[in-house]
């Protein structure tokens, strides 16, 4: 378990570094709470926002929410995670389209110059089973990085992660490649 950092967690008006957008569904909310708790314990101020809290699940309003979080808070937004597959209804989160292709890149262009202003990611889960698999793997990888301080976040080679994970689990499980 990661020790609590004792950080002051600001109100929504003061800002967050990391926002996780999730459909308003119990399966999704359970996993996003684990991700939020992990990031906050790392010292990354993380906010959970449901599509219901944002108002709707359409591109323009989601984009406005993100731009507002980037421009109008004391602590500017640095990254966003969408915890759902693409879609416009049900347990999904919409995206923009560019040249007839669905893309999340339009969400992170903060000033219209076609360059990213923040970092983005999407976990394309559609149901509880996919959430467990994908979120579980991500949380495992993040915990693994904490075990080995020589491994820099976001510069973690996949093969090394797999090998290290296998070594750590070797006494408990058989490891497959």
N, C-alpha and C positions, 0 to 999 in steps of 0.2 A: 504494500500500500504506500502511496505517496504521502509524505507528511504534509499537513496543512501549512500553507505559507504565511498565514496570519495577515493576508492582504486586505486592504480596505476595498470592498467591492462597490463601485460607484452606482449611482442611480442611472436610469436610462437616459436622462437628460445630459449627464456628464459624459457618457460614452463607454464603449467597449472596443477592444481591439479585434475581436473575433465574434461574428454573428453566425449562428446556426439556424437556418430556416427549415421548418418541418411542417408537414400536414398535421392538422389537429386530430390525431388518432392515437389511442392508448399504446399501440405497438410501437409507433414512431416516437412518441413522447418518452417511453421508457428508455429507449436506446439513446436518444439525444440527451437525456439527463445524465447518463453515464459519460458521454463525451464532454458535456459541459463541466461536470465535476472534475474530470481528469484535467482538462485545460486550465480551469481556475486554480487547481492545486499546483500546476506548473507555473503559475503566475501570469497566465495569459487570460486577461479579463474577457470572459465569454458570456454572450447573451443568447438566450433561446427565444426565437420568435416563431409563432405559428402563422400559417397562411391566414387563419381567421383574424389574428391580431393585426396583420398587415392590411386587412380589409377584404381582399379578394385574391384570386389566383390568376392575375393577368400581368403581362409583361410590363406595361407602362407603370402600374402602381407599385410593383415590386422594385422596378428600377428607381422610381422616385424615393422609395423608402431607403434604398441603399445609398443613393446620392445624398440624401438628407443626413444619414448617419455619418457619411464621409465628411461633409462640409459644415455641418451645424452642431457638432458636439465638441466638448472640450478635448476629449480623447478621440482622435480620428480613427475610423475603421481601417483595419489593415488587411483583413481576410474574411471571406464568407464561405460557408459550407451549406450546400443544399442536401438535405437528407431525404431524398425521394427521387424516383425516376421522373422523366419528362412526361407531362400530360397537362390537360386543362381541367380535369375533374377527378373526383375521388382522392386517393392518397398519392397525389402527384404534385409537382411544382413545375410551372410552365417555364419556357425559355423564349428568347428572341429568335428571329430568323434572319439570316444574311445570305444573299444569293441562293435562296431556296433551301438553305441548310439550317437545321436547328443548332443553336449555339448559346452557351452561357457567357461568351466573351463580351457580348453587348452589355451585360450587367456591370462589368468592371471597368468600362471606359468612362471615367469620371468627368472628362471635360470635352468629349467629342473629337479627340485626336486619333482615334482608333488604336490607342495604346492602353495597356492595363494600368489602372490606378491603384488597384488592390489585387490580392491573390484570391483565387476562387477554386473550389473543388465541389464535386458532386458524388454522393454515394447513391448509386442508381437502384436502390432497393424498392421492391414493389409490395412486399408483404413481410410478416414476422420472421419467416424462415430466412429470407434474404437479408433482412436486417441483422439477424443473429450472426450469420456467416460473415458478412462484410464488416459490420461494426466491431464484431469480436476480433477479427483479424487486425483491424486498424488499431484497436486498443492494445492488443497483444504486441504489435510492432512498436507502438509508442512506449509501452512499459519496458520492452527489450532495450530500446535506446537509453532509457534511464539507468538500466543495469550496467551498461558499459559507457562510461563518460567519454571515452575516446571517440565514440560515434557521434558525429555532429548531426543534429536534426536536419531533415530534408536532403542529406547527402549520404543516405544509407543504402548501399548497393543491395539489390534484391537477392543476389546469390549469397552474399554474406549474411543477410537477414535470415534467409532460409537455413543456411548452415548453422548459424548461431542458435536459431530457434530449435533446430534439431538437437544440438548439443545440450541445450538447457533442458529439453524435454526427454532426453535419452533415457534417463533413469525411470521416468514415469510412463512414457509411451514409445511405441516404435515410430520412427520418423519416415515418412515417404517423401520422395522428391516431387 
